[in-house]
């Protein structure tokens, strides 16, 4: 059975639409990566990895996490007011971030021990504004089951990011080419999704009212209270390795680590996100109507497992030589880091879509506790590996064990929530 047949067998039509789009969105950067690794140095990939980590951490605040509540109301009127609330918060925070960059960019670069990144921090407000707007419309389109629209936006982002990164690699802006390329891709994708949504769903927007937005802000206040804190802990846990590796071992090693994550986790995470988008929508409906979604949970788990188990097993045995062959000999080190993290990537692929049960069952407080414990574990893994052994690979190995254990606990809790158990 070919790959398309396999996906059709183990996925629904909606998931297959998203997977097709996300497959195309990953094909272009994958094909262009061997060129980029010969244009940009590990140090430049390290600087981009550092910038990307900062943007991921800041993305937790950009909408106050209200966009995650868009799926929950029974009424579209209430949901669209949460969209409006998310957009207002995004605009305000983006302006505040711009002011902070103007006055504190030098101090921020010094704190991260990366002088090269200082002037490129000016792209952060644009990046964060684009992320916030995209997130709000992403959840709205997910609610309305506009999966073709979502898939198209991801292809557009990938195409623009890859094209501009390549073009900028041959200009005087080469040092920050990866950063600018990513910012442009994010912005164009945001404009496409926002424009299409406005054009085709504009009959909903007259429903947006200040009083209703205030009502929804109060109704779903647990999202900024708990989800911002848990999201911040989660993002810091995921991005802390890049920040710490840059501080402990320099930008080159950071480049190897961040590139390995980018190549391996991004395609899997985006495909898993397709499952997650559909699972979240279906689970929200079933949980609201029946009080549980156990069968949907089990079905989705089986789909994710059968799609991923063989590819990840093969990847573990061939990662270093594969990286060296595809991306150049100097990137074998990145393949070694990817090999160490194979178990983490595998569990991430399976558990991340199913962990939407924390949102569906409104278990944000438990998620917050888990993320705080995870952050402490990641910090101990890297600081211990550095202070005691001064070995970056041991740091990554300990990080993999900590994160893998977290995913297993998250899987068990998500299954319990799917049964409707209090």
FIRONU-699549 format. One line per 2 residues: for each residue z, y, x of C-alpha. Coordinates in pm, 1 decimal. Layout:
Z/Y/X; ...
REM end
This chain:
0.0/0.0/0.0; -92.2/341.5/140.1
146.5/637.8/157.6; 13.6/801.4/-158.2
54.4/476.5/-348.4; 407.7/438.5/-218.7
507.5/785.0/-335.8; 346.8/727.9/-675.0
539.0/403.4/-711.3; 879.2/545.1/-623.8
853.3/896.4/-767.9; 797.3/1068.2/-1098.2
495.0/1289.5/-1165.2; 698.2/1605.8/-1111.3
833.3/1489.0/-777.2; 485.4/1380.3/-670.6
345.9/1727.3/-746.0; 612.2/1886.0/-526.0
574.5/1623.8/-254.3; 198.4/1683.1/-244.6
255.0/2054.2/-201.8; 527.4/2009.7/55.0
320.7/1753.5/245.7; 41.3/2008.9/274.4
294.1/2277.2/368.6; 413.2/2060.7/658.4
73.4/1935.8/773.2; -36.5/2275.1/909.1
275.6/2350.3/1120.0; 281.1/1990.3/1243.7
-81.2/2013.7/1357.9; -22.1/2351.6/1518.8
309.2/2261.5/1688.1; 142.5/2096.5/1991.5
-37.9/2427.9/2048.0; 274.0/2638.3/1996.2
475.6/2429.5/2244.1; 212.7/2506.5/2506.8
210.2/2880.4/2423.7; 580.7/2945.6/2375.4
849.1/2843.4/2625.4; 1170.7/2654.0/2541.0
1353.3/2985.3/2592.8; 1136.4/3152.8/2327.3
1192.2/2862.8/2090.3; 1561.9/2900.7/2169.4
1556.5/3268.6/2070.0; 1377.4/3180.7/1747.3
1630.2/2904.4/1681.4; 1909.9/3156.3/1726.4
1741.7/3403.9/1487.8; 1677.3/3129.5/1233.2
2043.2/3021.9/1247.9; 2156.3/3379.2/1182.0
1921.2/3410.8/885.0; 2040.0/3080.7/738.3
2404.0/3187.5/761.0; 2329.9/3527.4/604.9
2126.6/3364.0/326.5; 2454.7/3240.6/179.1
2549.8/3598.0/85.8; 2213.7/3737.8/-17.0
2237.1/3655.0/-391.9; 2609.3/3585.4/-416.9
2493.9/3227.8/-488.7; 2432.4/3325.6/-849.3
2080.2/3185.1/-830.5; 2235.7/2837.5/-828.0
2364.1/2900.3/-1183.0; 2016.3/2969.1/-1323.6
1973.7/2601.3/-1413.3; 2293.8/2576.0/-1616.1
2274.8/2795.1/-1932.4; 2126.5/2635.5/-2243.8
1959.8/2966.6/-2332.5; 1665.5/3105.6/-2133.4
1793.3/3451.7/-2222.6; 2115.1/3389.0/-2031.0
1926.0/3226.9/-1743.2; 1684.0/3518.0/-1698.7
1977.7/3759.3/-1687.4; 2117.0/3557.8/-1397.0
1777.7/3603.6/-1228.3; 1810.7/3979.3/-1275.9
2166.5/3975.1/-1143.8; 2055.6/3779.8/-834.1
1775.6/4028.0/-761.4; 2008.4/4328.6/-784.2
2259.4/4168.3/-547.6; 1975.0/4081.6/-307.7
1854.5/4442.4/-294.7; 2201.4/4586.2/-232.7
2292.2/4339.2/40.7; 1954.8/4385.0/215.3
2014.5/4761.2/235.9; 2364.9/4707.2/374.5
2224.8/4463.8/631.3; 1963.8/4717.9/744.5
2238.9/4975.1/802.2; 2443.9/4719.1/996.1
2147.5/4630.0/1220.6; 2076.8/4996.7/1296.7
2430.2/5062.7/1413.7; 2544.9/4727.4/1554.5
2239.0/4542.6/1689.6; 2346.7/4584.2/2052.5
2696.2/4450.1/1988.5; 2554.4/4155.5/1790.5
2315.5/4059.5/2072.4; 2596.3/4083.0/2327.7
2818.7/3861.8/2112.7; 2547.2/3594.5/2101.1
2480.3/3635.4/2476.0; 2110.3/3695.4/2409.0
1977.7/4035.8/2512.7; 1623.3/3929.6/2421.2
1702.5/3906.0/2051.1; 1837.4/4261.2/2008.9
1519.7/4441.4/1898.1; 1404.1/4151.5/1682.4
1711.5/4182.4/1461.9; 1527.8/4460.5/1275.4
1325.0/4191.8/1096.2; 1642.3/4040.7/947.4
1669.4/4272.4/640.9; 1308.6/4196.1/541.4
1360.8/3824.8/594.9; 1682.0/3821.0/394.6
1534.4/4024.6/108.0; 1241.5/3781.1/88.7
1475.3/3481.1/94.0; 1693.2/3624.3/-183.6
1401.8/3707.0/-413.6; 1239.7/3370.4/-343.7
1560.9/3179.6/-417.8; 1605.2/3351.6/-753.3
1249.8/3280.5/-868.0; 1258.1/2931.1/-717.6
1546.7/2829.2/-943.8; 1386.9/2997.2/-1245.6
1060.0/2811.5/-1190.6; 1252.9/2490.3/-1137.0
1426.1/2547.2/-1470.7; 1090.4/2602.3/-1643.3
941.4/2297.9/-1462.6; 668.0/2504.9/-1295.4
631.8/2258.8/-1010.0; 271.1/2342.7/-922.7
372.8/2706.3/-879.3; 657.6/2606.5/-646.7
435.2/2373.5/-446.8; 172.8/2647.3/-401.9
433.9/2895.3/-278.8; 548.2/2651.0/-10.1
193.5/2589.3/110.1; 133.2/2965.8/129.0
451.0/3017.3/330.0; 357.7/2743.5/574.8
0.5/2864.4/617.5; 102.4/3224.1/687.3
392.8/3134.3/916.8; 177.5/2902.3/1127.3
-123.6/3134.3/1142.4; 73.0/3443.8/1238.8
285.3/3257.9/1495.1; -32.5/3136.5/1663.1
-201.4/3477.1/1655.1; 104.9/3662.6/1784.5
135.0/3413.4/2069.1; -168.4/3577.3/2229.1
-47.4/3936.8/2191.6; 207.7/4164.8/2355.4
449.2/4056.3/2081.4; 450.7/3699.6/2211.4
823.2/3693.0/2296.1; 913.5/3745.1/1930.4
600.4/3586.2/1787.3; 783.2/3293.2/1628.0
1031.8/3530.4/1463.6; 763.2/3765.4/1328.5
549.9/3474.6/1210.6; 840.0/3328.9/1016.2
926.5/3666.4/861.4; 566.3/3726.1/750.9
534.5/3376.9/604.4; 857.5/3415.7/409.7
752.6/3757.5/275.3; 405.7/3648.7/161.9
543.1/3339.1/-10.0; 804.8/3552.4/-184.2
542.3/3798.5/-310.2; 324.3/3515.3/-439.0
601.6/3340.7/-632.7; 745.0/3665.6/-768.6
398.8/3788.5/-870.3; 297.0/3468.0/-1045.4
630.6/3442.1/-1222.3; 616.2/3802.9/-1339.5
260.4/3762.9/-1464.6; 307.1/3434.4/-1651.2
670.6/3463.4/-1767.8; 692.0/3838.2/-1827.8
782.2/3788.7/-2196.0; 1129.4/3681.1/-2081.2
1210.6/3993.7/-1880.3; 1271.2/4232.8/-2173.4
1570.0/4004.8/-2240.7; 1740.7/4131.2/-1923.7
2027.2/4360.8/-2019.6; 2314.1/4512.0/-1825.2
2574.3/4376.9/-2069.1; 2435.9/4023.4/-2050.3
2415.7/4031.3/-1669.9; 2780.3/4135.8/-1662.2
2865.8/3854.2/-1902.4; 2687.8/3597.1/-1687.6
2847.3/3735.6/-1371.1; 3188.1/3668.8/-1523.2
3092.1/3333.6/-1676.9; 2967.3/3196.5/-1344.5
3207.0/3378.9/-1114.3; 3298.4/3047.7/-950.5
2963.2/3057.7/-769.6; 3037.8/3367.1/-555.8
3404.4/3268.7/-531.7; 3361.8/2906.6/-426.6
2993.7/2853.7/-345.8; 2968.9/3145.7/-104.9
3266.5/3013.2/88.6; 3147.7/2651.1/78.3
2788.6/2755.6/150.2; 2902.4/2965.1/444.5
3100.9/2672.4/581.7; 2801.7/2442.5/529.0
2553.1/2678.0/693.5; 2786.3/2748.8/982.6
2838.8/2375.3/1029.7; 2463.6/2321.7/1037.4
2378.5/2626.4/1249.5; 2686.3/2634.8/1472.6
2527.6/2391.5/1723.3; 2251.7/2643.8/1799.4
2498.8/2931.0/1835.5; 2734.4/2729.0/2055.6
2461.3/2566.9/2266.1; 2313.9/2910.7/2334.6
2653.4/3037.6/2445.5; 2749.4/2724.4/2644.8
2421.7/2605.3/2798.8; 2158.2/2882.7/2761.2
1842.7/2945.9/2557.9; 1626.0/2670.7/2713.1
1852.8/2386.2/2603.6; 1898.0/2559.7/2269.5
1520.2/2559.3/2238.4; 1502.8/2181.1/2289.6
1774.6/2119.6/2030.6; 1643.4/2362.8/1767.1
1285.6/2238.7/1810.9; 1394.2/1878.0/1757.9
1569.7/1981.1/1437.3; 1270.1/2183.3/1323.9
1023.6/1900.8/1376.4; 1230.7/1614.5/1235.8
1454.3/1758.9/967.3; 1216.8/2016.2/817.3
954.1/1775.3/676.8; 1220.6/1534.8/553.1
1434.8/1813.2/411.6; 1144.4/1968.8/224.3
1037.7/1635.3/75.0; 1400.7/1568.6/-17.3
1410.5/1917.8/-166.6; 1127.3/1817.6/-397.5
1338.4/1527.3/-520.2; 1639.1/1758.9/-540.4
1459.2/2022.8/-748.9; 1358.6/1767.9/-1011.9
1689.9/1578.5/-995.9; 1887.4/1900.7/-1046.9
1678.7/1995.8/-1350.6; 1696.1/1651.1/-1514.1
2060.9/1594.8/-1423.6; 2158.4/1933.4/-1572.0
1997.2/1839.7/-1902.2; 2136.5/1484.4/-1915.7
2484.5/1591.4/-1810.4; 2493.5/1867.0/-2072.7
2369.8/1636.8/-2348.2; 2537.0/1305.6/-2261.4
2825.7/1394.2/-2030.6; 2684.1/1181.2/-1747.6
2362.1/1108.0/-1556.3; 2456.0/785.8/-1376.2
2125.9/604.1/-1429.7; 1923.2/902.8/-1308.5
2144.8/917.9/-998.2; 2092.4/548.5/-916.6
1717.5/571.5/-975.5; 1683.2/875.2/-749.1
1895.0/712.7/-477.9; 1668.4/405.1/-475.5
1357.0/622.1/-456.3; 1490.8/818.5/-160.6
1610.0/507.5/24.3; 1285.7/309.4/-5.0
1070.8/608.4/90.7; 1270.7/683.0/406.7
1433.0/374.0/559.1; 1134.6/232.1/752.8
1006.4/567.2/891.2; 1351.0/656.6/1026.5
1399.7/315.0/1188.9; 1066.0/347.3/1367.2
1141.2/704.3/1467.1; 1465.7/606.6/1639.3
1287.9/372.9/1881.6; 989.6/594.2/1962.1
1118.9/954.8/1943.0; 1124.5/1056.5/2316.4
779.9/927.2/2415.7; 637.0/1052.4/2085.4
761.2/1405.8/2155.7; 627.0/1392.3/2509.8
284.5/1272.4/2399.1; 242.7/1515.7/2108.0
411.0/1831.6/2238.3; 387.8/1800.0/2615.9
598.0/1636.0/2886.3; 858.9/1912.5/2902.0
951.5/1841.8/2537.8; 1066.6/1483.4/2597.6
1419.4/1623.9/2614.9; 1378.9/1747.7/2257.0
1278.9/1394.9/2157.6; 1598.2/1261.2/2314.6
1806.8/1499.7/2104.6; 1611.8/1398.5/1794.0
1677.4/1031.4/1871.5; 2051.2/1095.4/1893.4
2046.3/1265.3/1551.6; 1834.7/1003.9/1368.2
2125.0/875.2/1154.6; 2211.1/1231.0/1054.8
1850.8/1303.2/951.0; 1833.2/978.8/751.1
2153.8/1046.3/556.5; 2057.0/1410.2/508.4
1729.2/1302.8/349.5; 1903.7/1073.2/100.6
2221.8/1264.0/19.5; 2108.2/1628.3/4.5
1912.9/1593.9/-325.1; 2192.7/1392.7/-486.7
2461.9/1639.5/-379.7; 2330.7/1868.5/-653.8
2587.3/1682.6/-864.6; 2851.3/1918.2/-723.1
2668.3/2202.3/-901.4; 2579.7/2012.3/-1215.8
2938.7/1892.1/-1263.1; 3072.4/2232.3/-1147.2
3282.8/2082.7/-866.8; 3253.4/2382.2/-637.7
3617.6/2376.5/-533.9; 3589.6/2021.5/-396.8
3269.5/2115.8/-217.9; 3449.4/2411.1/-57.8
3724.4/2185.5/79.3; 3465.3/1945.3/220.8
3265.6/2218.4/390.3; 3571.4/2374.6/552.4
3675.9/2035.3/692.0; 3319.1/1977.8/813.3
3311.8/2314.0/991.6; 3636.2/2232.1/1172.6
3494.2/1891.7/1270.4; 3172.6/2041.6/1408.5
3363.6/2302.7/1608.8; 3591.2/2036.2/1757.3
3289.7/1816.5/1841.6; 3107.4/2087.7/2036.1
3405.0/2255.7/2196.6; 3552.0/1918.2/2295.9
3221.1/1791.9/2432.9; 3178.3/2112.9/2633.0
3533.1/2174.0/2756.2; 3615.0/1812.9/2844.0
3281.2/1665.7/2956.5; 3043.9/1966.3/2985.1
2773.0/1738.6/2843.7; 2529.9/1878.2/2580.9
2412.5/1532.4/2469.6; 2769.2/1419.8/2408.5
2822.0/1736.1/2203.0; 2520.5/1644.4/1989.3
2635.6/1281.3/1954.6; 2980.9/1386.8/1833.1
2817.2/1635.9/1598.3; 2601.1/1355.2/1456.3
2902.9/1134.1/1386.4; 3092.7/1415.4/1214.0
2799.0/1513.8/994.8; 2707.4/1153.6/908.7
3061.5/1083.2/789.4; 3047.8/1396.5/574.2
2722.9/1279.6/410.3; 2872.8/938.8/327.0
3174.4/1098.3/159.2; 2945.1/1340.6/-23.9
2733.1/1052.0/-151.5; 3034.8/866.1/-292.6
3170.5/1176.9/-464.7; 2829.9/1267.6/-608.4
2798.9/921.0/-760.9; 3147.3/955.2/-912.1
3054.7/1290.9/-1065.3; 2732.6/1145.4/-1211.8
2946.6/906.5/-1420.4; 3119.2/1201.6/-1581.8
3455.1/1106.6/-1433.5; 3701.7/1394.9/-1415.2
REM end
